[in-house]
Amino acid sequence: MMVAAIGPLYMAYRVRKRSQRLFALAMLLVAFTVTHGAYHLLEFVGLSYVAEVVFWPLGTVLLLCFGLLYWRTGV
């Protein structure tokens, strides 16, 4: 799951000077992907309490922020 963040990270690198909105969208997507990957990793390792209490709500907030920014941007 962590490898999936490479695509949005590369896109953020490419658009960082052209469009601040696209850069913010890409970075939110990277943050969500890494958080979601950490959630699954912690679940796999057996630290489900930490995964459920910290990473699940954080991932939800990041995904909602991404959706709101995407809605406002109108890309």
Residue frames as a rotation matrix with the C-alpha (Angstrom) as fourth column:
MET 1
0.571 0.821 0.000 0.00
0.821 -0.571 0.000 0.00
0.000 0.000 -1.000 0.00
MET 2
0.363 -0.503 -0.784 2.89
0.206 -0.778 0.594 2.35
-0.909 -0.377 -0.179 0.65
VAL 3
-0.660 -0.624 0.419 4.14
0.506 0.043 0.861 1.85
-0.555 0.780 0.287 -2.90
ALA 4
0.079 0.794 0.603 0.83
0.993 -0.115 0.021 3.23
0.085 0.597 -0.798 -4.19
ALA 5
0.671 0.149 -0.727 1.85
0.386 -0.907 0.170 6.66
-0.634 -0.394 -0.666 -2.88
ILE 6
-0.397 -0.916 0.056 4.65
0.512 -0.170 0.842 6.91
-0.762 0.363 0.537 -5.46
GLY 7
-0.291 0.350 0.890 2.30
0.930 -0.115 0.349 7.90
0.225 0.930 -0.292 -8.30
PRO 8
0.770 0.624 0.134 0.64
0.568 -0.765 0.304 10.85
0.292 -0.158 -0.943 -6.52
LEU 9
0.495 -0.672 -0.551 4.00
0.350 -0.426 0.834 11.86
-0.795 -0.606 0.024 -5.06
TYR 10
-0.536 -0.674 0.509 5.53
0.724 -0.056 0.688 12.03
-0.435 0.737 0.518 -8.53
MET 11
0.085 0.660 0.747 2.54
0.857 -0.431 0.283 14.01
0.509 0.616 -0.602 -9.77
ALA 12
0.871 0.203 -0.447 2.91
0.446 -0.709 0.546 16.44
-0.206 -0.675 -0.708 -6.86
TYR 13
-0.037 -0.972 -0.234 6.57
0.481 -0.222 0.848 16.87
-0.876 -0.081 0.476 -7.73
ARG 14
-0.542 -0.174 0.822 5.70
0.840 -0.079 0.537 17.63
-0.028 0.982 0.189 -11.36
VAL 15
0.147 0.725 0.673 2.95
0.661 -0.578 0.478 20.19
0.736 0.375 -0.564 -10.66
ARG 16
0.094 -0.090 -0.991 4.37
0.971 -0.210 0.111 21.87
-0.218 -0.973 0.068 -7.56
LYS 17
-0.719 -0.435 -0.542 5.26
0.342 -0.900 0.270 25.11
-0.605 0.008 0.796 -9.38
ARG 18
-0.879 0.387 0.279 2.40
0.202 -0.227 0.953 25.16
0.432 0.894 0.121 -11.89
SER 19
0.033 0.976 0.214 -0.69
-0.258 -0.199 0.945 24.77
0.966 -0.086 0.245 -9.73
GLN 20
-0.763 -0.304 0.571 -0.90
-0.592 -0.030 -0.806 25.06
0.262 -0.952 -0.157 -5.97
ARG 21
0.177 0.914 0.366 -4.34
-0.959 0.244 -0.146 23.44
-0.223 -0.325 0.919 -5.93
LEU 22
0.710 0.042 -0.703 -3.19
-0.377 0.866 -0.329 20.35
0.595 0.499 0.630 -7.82
PHE 23
-0.409 -0.906 -0.110 -0.14
-0.258 0.230 -0.938 20.16
0.875 -0.356 -0.328 -5.59
ALA 24
-0.545 0.273 0.792 -2.33
-0.835 -0.091 -0.543 20.28
-0.076 -0.958 0.277 -2.48
LEU 25
0.588 0.801 -0.115 -4.65
-0.809 0.580 -0.094 17.62
-0.009 0.149 0.989 -3.92
ALA 26
0.405 -0.508 -0.760 -1.74
-0.212 0.757 -0.618 15.34
0.889 0.412 0.199 -4.75
MET 27
-0.665 -0.706 0.244 -0.15
-0.377 0.036 -0.925 15.77
0.645 -0.707 -0.290 -1.32
LEU 28
-0.142 0.696 0.704 -3.45
-0.958 0.081 -0.274 15.03
-0.248 -0.714 0.655 0.43
LEU 29
0.773 0.406 -0.488 -3.77
-0.557 0.803 -0.214 11.89
0.305 0.437 0.846 -1.66
VAL 30
-0.098 -0.893 -0.440 -0.20
-0.165 0.450 -0.877 10.90
0.981 -0.014 -0.191 -0.73
ALA 31
-0.686 -0.157 0.711 -0.90
-0.693 -0.155 -0.704 11.51
0.221 -0.975 -0.003 2.96
PHE 32
0.345 0.883 0.318 -4.09
-0.915 0.392 -0.096 9.44
-0.210 -0.257 0.943 2.80
THR 33
0.657 -0.107 -0.747 -2.38
-0.361 0.825 -0.435 6.59
0.662 0.556 0.503 0.96
VAL 34
-0.451 -0.885 -0.118 0.50
-0.225 0.240 -0.944 6.44
0.864 -0.400 -0.307 3.44
THR 35
-0.521 0.338 0.784 -1.89
-0.851 -0.132 -0.508 6.64
-0.068 -0.932 0.357 6.39
HIS 36
0.598 0.794 -0.108 -4.09
-0.801 0.590 -0.101 3.91
-0.017 0.147 0.989 4.94
GLY 37
0.329 -0.584 -0.743 -1.04
-0.211 0.721 -0.660 1.74
0.921 0.374 0.114 4.31
ALA 38
-0.715 -0.592 0.373 0.15
-0.450 -0.018 -0.893 2.25
0.535 -0.806 -0.253 7.89
TYR 39
0.006 0.822 0.569 -3.31
-0.984 0.106 -0.142 1.27
-0.177 -0.559 0.810 9.11
HIS 40
0.810 0.329 -0.485 -3.17
-0.471 0.858 -0.204 -2.03
0.349 0.394 0.850 7.23
LEU 41
-0.091 -0.930 -0.356 0.42
-0.177 0.367 -0.913 -2.68
0.980 -0.021 -0.198 8.28
LEU 42
-0.681 -0.139 0.719 -0.43
-0.704 -0.144 -0.695 -2.16
0.200 -0.980 0.000 11.95
GLU 43
0.433 0.874 0.219 -3.49
-0.890 0.453 -0.048 -4.40
-0.141 -0.174 0.975 11.61
PHE 44
0.628 -0.247 -0.738 -1.30
-0.269 0.821 -0.504 -7.10
0.730 0.515 0.449 10.08
VAL 45
-0.446 -0.895 0.014 1.35
-0.244 0.107 -0.964 -6.81
0.861 -0.433 -0.266 12.80
GLY 46
-0.162 0.458 -0.874 -1.26
0.781 0.601 0.170 -7.07
0.604 -0.655 -0.455 15.53
LEU 47
-0.862 -0.129 -0.490 -1.43
0.417 -0.731 -0.540 -3.51
-0.289 -0.670 0.684 16.77
SER 48
-0.375 0.794 0.478 -5.08
0.763 -0.029 0.646 -3.19
0.527 0.607 -0.595 15.88
TYR 49
0.368 0.514 -0.775 -5.84
0.869 -0.488 0.089 -0.83
-0.332 -0.706 -0.626 18.77
VAL 50
-0.347 -0.585 -0.733 -3.35
0.210 -0.810 0.547 1.76
-0.914 0.036 0.404 17.52
ALA 51
-0.925 0.022 0.379 -4.56
0.379 -0.005 0.926 1.26
0.022 1.000 -0.003 13.95
GLU 52
-0.095 0.991 0.098 -8.21
0.904 0.045 0.426 1.75
0.417 0.129 -0.900 14.90
VAL 53
0.464 0.309 -0.830 -7.70
0.767 -0.610 0.201 4.67
-0.445 -0.730 -0.520 17.29
VAL 54
-0.094 -0.620 -0.779 -5.06
0.061 -0.785 0.617 6.69
-0.994 0.011 0.112 15.43
PHE 55
-0.867 -0.493 -0.066 -4.78
-0.033 -0.077 0.997 5.79
-0.497 0.866 0.051 11.77
TRP 56
-0.430 0.775 0.463 -8.39
0.903 0.368 0.223 5.03
0.003 0.514 -0.858 10.84
PRO 57
0.551 0.666 -0.503 -9.73
0.652 -0.719 -0.239 8.45
-0.521 -0.197 -0.831 11.97
LEU 58
-0.130 -0.685 -0.717 -6.70
-0.124 -0.706 0.697 10.23
-0.984 0.179 0.007 10.51
GLY 59
-0.892 -0.188 0.410 -7.21
0.334 0.338 0.880 8.53
-0.304 0.922 -0.239 7.17
THR 60
0.004 0.978 0.208 -10.90
0.995 0.018 -0.102 9.41
-0.103 0.207 -0.973 7.23
VAL 61
0.498 0.123 -0.859 -10.16
0.275 -0.961 0.022 13.09
-0.822 -0.247 -0.512 7.90
LEU 62
-0.526 -0.774 -0.353 -7.53
-0.158 -0.319 0.935 13.19
-0.836 0.548 0.046 5.15
LEU 63
-0.742 0.309 0.596 -9.89
0.664 0.467 0.584 11.57
-0.098 0.828 -0.552 2.65
LEU 64
0.375 0.911 -0.173 -12.67
0.882 -0.408 -0.236 14.01
-0.285 -0.064 -0.956 3.54
CYS 65
0.216 -0.392 -0.894 -10.27
-0.028 -0.918 0.396 16.95
-0.976 -0.061 -0.209 3.18
PHE 66
-0.837 -0.511 0.193 -9.21
0.127 0.162 0.979 15.61
-0.532 0.844 -0.070 -0.20
GLY 67
-0.342 0.797 0.498 -12.83
0.940 0.294 0.175 15.31
-0.007 0.528 -0.849 -1.31
LEU 68
0.561 0.558 -0.611 -13.72
0.597 -0.784 -0.169 18.81
-0.574 -0.270 -0.773 -0.13
LEU 69
-0.145 -0.693 -0.706 -10.68
-0.201 -0.678 0.707 20.36
-0.969 0.245 -0.041 -1.81
TYR 70
-0.863 -0.107 0.493 -11.40
0.409 0.423 0.808 18.42
-0.295 0.900 -0.322 -5.00
TRP 71
0.080 0.982 0.169 -15.01
0.987 -0.055 -0.148 19.63
-0.136 0.179 -0.974 -4.90
ARG 72
0.555 0.084 -0.828 -13.92
0.242 -0.968 0.064 23.26
-0.796 -0.236 -0.557 -4.36
THR 73
-0.467 -0.833 -0.297 -11.22
-0.109 -0.279 0.954 23.10
-0.878 0.478 0.039 -7.01
GLY 74
0.592 0.792 -0.150 -13.42
-0.301 0.044 -0.953 21.67
-0.748 0.609 0.265 -9.73
VAL 75
-0.444 -0.841 -0.311 -10.61
-0.693 0.102 0.714 19.93
-0.568 0.532 -0.628 -11.56
